[in-house]
Amino acid sequence: MMDLLLIITVVMAFALADRLTRRLMAVSWLGEEWLDHPNDRSLHQRPTPRSGGIAIVSSVALVGMVVGFVYLQQQMLYLLGGASLLVLVAYWDDRGHVAARYRLLAQLMAASILVSGGVPEAISVFGTVWRPTFFLNVVLFILFVVWMTNLYNFMDGMDGFAGGMAVFGFGTLAILGTGHHAPGYVLFNLGVAAAAGGFLRSNFPPAGIFMGDIGSTALGFLAAGSIIWGLEEGIFSPLAGTMPFAVFIVDATVTLMQRMWRRERVWEAHRSHYYQRLVRLGWSHRRVVRLEYGLMGLSCTAALTFDRLGAQGQIGLAVGLGAVFAFAMWGVSRYEGST
């Protein structure tokens, strides 16, 4: 019975997102304010609707209601409640402009809503358990949620990229949950992955529609929330839970640190991410996104393996994965220097 419910919900999530996305591509009934026009910071060449996030969050809301009612998962209240606030702010931002300070305030409020549902009391890294004070724990997880929300938005700048990350990332979290008797967790993450997959059909290069801030901020927030949920349930360790999203986390974090080192205005839009640099070097969106999908697959495989290893094996795997990313970033810089 539960398997049938899972199949029906996932298929409905995919179909609903796919159908809504195709309907939203007809921007004429939405208005010109939903068109994303090319500028000196963007990578696309023609005006493109940025309303696809509406399809994703609508489909995710359906999945969340099913999980909440069937499995009585209280986490849905905090996940969907916080996400709803971000979607509302992003809606107005996509249509016009919301000042950065108000967006940050909304993100802090949404993160506080999410964290009020509970956070893990202990954090285990390479077999060592750390128990921070309650206040420090809450602050750290709020910052984690805000950073994940923002970095997902930062990385949504190339056809098929953010949607593909959601399919890989949430899909892997669902697989991690299968061995821990967490059917609600598995269904929710599979549902989010399916919703992203339905959108991705129209967003894969060359994209006919973008997800906009509505989709990217919601997915980043939900990724953080699902990781915290998994930690609370004891499904995985912190590193195993974040590894599925390593492609986004590494690129966004390293790029931010580089921009801070150069004393740039880090709050301003830019084209300094590694994926953007490859496109600027002449690689097609399709070629870059396929490379990134390969890195996502590698990171997700590492996540599925990580907690099965001892402390030494975990260190070796983490160092190895880090070396792959370091080599990839070095390769981009070297390629830039040779052109």
Secondary structure, DSSP 8 states (H G I E B T S, - for coil): -HHHHHHHHHHHHHHHHHHHHHHHT-GGGT-GGGEE---TT---SS-EE--HHHHHHHHHHHHHHHHHHHH--THHHHHHHHHHHHHHHHHHHHHS---HHHHHHHHHHHHHHHHTT---S-EEETTEEE---HHHHHHHHHHHHHHHHHHHHHH--STTHHHHHHHHHHHHHHHHHGGGT-HHHHHHHHHHHHHHHHHHHHHSSS-S---HHHHHHHHHHHHHHHHHHHHHTTSS-HHHHHGGGHHHHHHHHHHHHHHHHTT--TTS--S-SHHHHHHHTT--HHHHHHHHHHHHHHHHHHHHHHTTS-HHHHHHHHHHHHHHHHHHHHHHHHHHHT-
